[in-house]
Amino acid sequence: MTQKQTNKAFYEQKLNLIIEYIHNNLDSKIDLKMLAGISHVSPFHFHRISRALLGEPIGTYISRTRIETAAKMIRYTSLDIESIAYNVGFETPSSLSKKFKNHFGVSPTAYRKNKLFTIKKMNIMGTTFKTENKQSLNIKKPKILDIEDKKCIYIRMQGAYQSLDYPAAWKKLWEQVKEQKLFTAGMEHIGLPYNDPKITDEDKIRYDACLVIHKNAKATGNIGVKTLKGGKFAVFLYQGSYEFFADVYNYIFNEWLLNNDYQLRDEVVREKYISNPERVEPHKLKTEFYLPIK
């Protein structure tokens, strides 16, 4: 068996577990954290892996499966619309009717009255998922590195990634470097993006701005001190604007990971900002993406 087949098959086996669960429990509330537990895939990476294999977010897959199952029951059974709604996990028949019409462009009742009607499937989220290729994104072939533990001072931020005040966070961290006399060679700007913005509500997205240090520091105010755990990482060097980070992640998870024999560790991906965006043009910015693997 090739490496490509081995790794993709590994994640497909994990996905099969949650797909079976979803289809057998459409009448119940399906918790995404519980699905991640069933699959034994790291919560940090569950949504990206499932989307890479399904071609859509897991939440969208669940919604679409409920709607399509309802359509089959309307066409091929004599159950009333109310019973069908409850059987596929909707709290009220009106909720099913609204979702059904948004998805297919026709109400459940109208569809039942005219079973010859051909319903047109629509993407619930109104989004198609495309992955840019490596060349257009200017991503280098990753290096596989063993990284040591690193101490850092950090600021935890919350909100949509594009709305966070990164300059203010880095400025505050550097002020502590000066105040606590922490400056040494080899300091690094590291970002920890905990959440996938296609999945997590904007107001709940978490991000840590971390400044790697080599001296002992004290926590003060909203600035914390912690250790970034070491381990094996696939390190991708990307040159280009920060606005295309979503495409970078799509490439890493949808293409590279599924075509290699590495498995993910239960750690968040890291972003290392090599260039200073105040001095370097957006298309020349260099960033390293650290994918935790085993």
Residue, then its C-alpha position, 0 to 999 in steps of 0.5 A: m500500500t502506498q503512503k498516499q493510500t495509507n494516510k488517506a485510508f487512516y482518516e477515512q476510517k476515522l470519518n466512517l465512524i462519525i458518518e455512521y453515527i450521524h446517519n444512525n442518530l439523525d433524530s437526536k441532537i448531534d454534538l460536534k465535540m462528541l463526534a471528534g471524540i468518536s473519531h479519536v482525531s484531535p479536536f484542534h484538527f477534527h473540523r479541517i480533516s472532516r471538511a477535507l474528506l467530505g468537501e464541506p464542513i461537518g455541520t453542513y454535512i449533517s444539515r444536508t443529510r437531514i434535509e435529503t433524508a427528509a426528501k426521501m421520506i416525503r417521496y417514498t413514505s406515507l409519514d406526515i410532515e410533522s413525523i418526518a421533521y422529528n425523525v430527522g432531528f428538527e424541533t418543529p415541522s416549521s423548521l424543516s419547512k424553512k430549511f427544505k425550501n431554502h435548500f431545494g426551492v420548494s416546500p415539503t408539502a408542494y414536493r409531496k403533492n407533485k412527486l414528479f417534481t425534480i428538486k434542485k440541490m443547493n449548497i446550504m452554506g452558499t459556499t464552494f470549497k476550492t483549494e489553491n495549488k502550491q505554485s500559485l500560493n508560493i509554498k515550499k515543500p515542508k521540512i520535517l523537524d523536531i522542535e524543542d520546548k520554547k518559553c514565551i510570553y503571550i496575550r490571548m485574544q478573541g474575535a474574528y481573525q481579521s478584526l484583532d489588533y495584532p500590532a497592539a498585542w505585539k507592541k505590548l509584548w515588546e514593552q514587557v521585553k524591555e521592562q523585564k530585560l528579556f531581550t536576547a537573540g533568537m526571539e520569535h513571533i508565533g501565532l496560535p490560531y485555535n479555531d477554524p473560522k469556517i466553523t467557530d462563531e467569530d466572537k468565540i475564535r481564540y488566538d494567542a500572540c506569543l513572543v518566544i523568549h530565552k530568559n525567565a519572565k513574570a506574568t503581568g496583567n493580561i500577559g501570560v507566560k507558558t511553554l510551547k511544547g516541542g515535538k515533530f512538525a511539518v514546517f511549510l514556508y509560505q511567501g505572500s499576503y496574510e489574507f490568503f492564509a485560508d488558502v494555505y490551510n486548505y492546501i496543507f490539510n486538503e492536499w498535503l496531509l492526505n497525500n502523505d503518511y503523517q498523522l496529526r498530533d493533538e496540538v494547535v498549528r503554529e504560525k511563525y511570522i518571519s517578516n515585519p509587515e510594517r516594513v515588507e510588502p504584503h506579497k513578500l511577507k514570509t510565514e512558516f506554518y508548523l503542522p504538529i505530526k507524529 
